[in-house]
């Protein structure tokens, strides 16, 4: 689960990591009110859950009220990679002597968290790692012990010559590690961490929480910004379905994540594009299948539906039942090709024999039938 | 021969009294697996389909000489169940549970480093050595005893591909679901190594997907250590970046972990790429007699 910069900074301040002075505004009225507490120049930053807002014009330095007004008007409502900006952060501008990167993420290969830092802050760290890997410093963190001060010191002395700056760096790194472990993060990042008048200040912040651990942090789930998520994906999540909306025209309903991806790939291989990823999960229920049909058919791009089920724990008759309910309750005029094999496949076929559903024996045959229908 | 599980496997089921645990206890028993016990704290002394239930793994092991455990415990309690099985010094733990916090898994895999126990999973469909033993939730009808070893991060996609191998008459030696999570106990290389030294296995199918770099590492290992023919399938060529595709581990992050990278890594070391599940039998025909 991603959260906004302003939310991440609130967490930072709670843990005593220094940040810029700042407040969130939803309107120009808010912004003017906030300016009674801050002094120009300030930086206006779009709060969206996607990177690259700077390049998109979502970050502006303003020096007076006229500039504030035009910045707020241009940024609020701006579309950044499909996300509409609904709030901005107004942050006190500070002098920048040097920009650093500091973050903790999980290294899947090494099977441990890793602390990463660099004197090339303020840039896309993945790009820095690719073009100038020598500028990246990192150290593996034991998941059992957590980050040790000496590890942070070792890195600190490679970045700073001043002892007090090293100490500041170590303190921030240690706190970042505490946040990472205490809140079950998959990423905590300060980029840039700015050296300003001999102080280190978090100017930007990013936190991603491990979805699988949210059950033990009930207070964090209220930070979720439902406005920033695809409504159909929220609807799917509530129905316990795994769904990702894509831009193609073939809707697919599959059991199992791997098979769902393979089905999407096959649709592409035969010349069309999948409209979505949808996994109805291991243990099937007719209700979930009905909900899946509803979600898929809401997508106006969908021109045909492919149901691909390899029954094991998932029973084909459950899937057929859900399909029948959906056909009866919703006004569905789309061609549907179903490939149902495994547990109770014969019952499923009998149930669907008087419906509009077209059968296929294999997934390749199913996709071919879809293509034929789409071509007319 | 087969790998990981065989006729000597004596299985206990942690979480046997739950919905999934009791259902699959029955299924595995019917398949011929020696299911010797189950563990649910507080339910010791009862039984599930005639299988005795114990309060602790240690008690179960002492009474039954179990050497393997399968875990169906909910995510919240699964880490404790894994530690309990490690503490009882079982040889093999298969964890089916999905949704264990990543930090818990990081601790577990690090804790396991100097232990004798092997963990398969979590978020694993389990293991089957067809005709001999099944420790998992895989549907028996997709498999038959034979000569192809399969190692996979998926469930149903594995059944799909295996069913074509079964239909073509090659059959499988052992099929291992290593799990769809980002942090898992047993990886592709561990299984490749076992398949390479297993006389029953004549060819290997590796089923990967987007996320992480395990497929790339496996490709490197295959080029150096594996002499048997290897076929590879990668799911997720149409997956968008930064979106989790069902499995916790299936995500292209920071431009890394794409299907294209993995297919390239496979091609570079001469692994035969399976582009459509049903192609697997044609490709196997180049290497194997029925």
Interface residues (C-beta under 8 A of the other chain):
Chain A: X106 X108 X109 X111 X112 X113 X126 X142 X143 X144 X181 X184 X186 X210 X211 X212 X213 X215 X216 X242 X244 X246 X254 X255 X256 X257 X258 X259 X260 X261 X262 X264 X265 X266 X267 X268 X269 X273 X274 X277 X279 X282 X283 X310 X311 X312 X313 X314 X341 X342 X343 X362 X363 X364
Chain B: X20 X75 X76 X99 X100 X101 X102 X103 X104 X106 X107 X109 X110 X111 X137 X138 X139 X141 X142 X152 X153 X154 X155 X156 X157 X158 X159 X160 X163 X180 X182 X183 X207 X209 X210 X211 X212 X213 X214 X217 X233 X235 X236 X237 X238 X239 X240 X243 X244 X245 X246 X247 X248 X249 X250 X254 X255 X259 X275 X276 X277 X278
